[in-house]
Amino acid sequence: MSQKIIPREIKAEILSKVKQGHRVKDLADQYGISDRTVYGWLQKESGAETISVLKYNKLKRENEELKRIIGKLTLEMSLGKKG
């Protein structure tokens, strides 16, 4: 397997987008690189911060899913009381 050389500017752009909340998998696909590469960059960049950024993004997605579920259940309960 040959390694792709990614310019520093592109690497910085990708890391910045991850920190803004973009999904690593989506960015890796967009730039034609492995998501493992991006995770490796994050890990090298700053140990403690990397975990918090990744954990933050995971919790953000979970929170959105829970809000969707609560909305659905609330609507079902509201419709059930009226019917």
Secondary structure, DSSP 8 states (H G I E B T S, - for coil): -------HHHHHHHHHHHHTT--HHHHHHHHTS-HHHHHHHHHHH-HHHHHHHHHHHHHHHHHHHHHHHHHHHHHHHHHHHH-
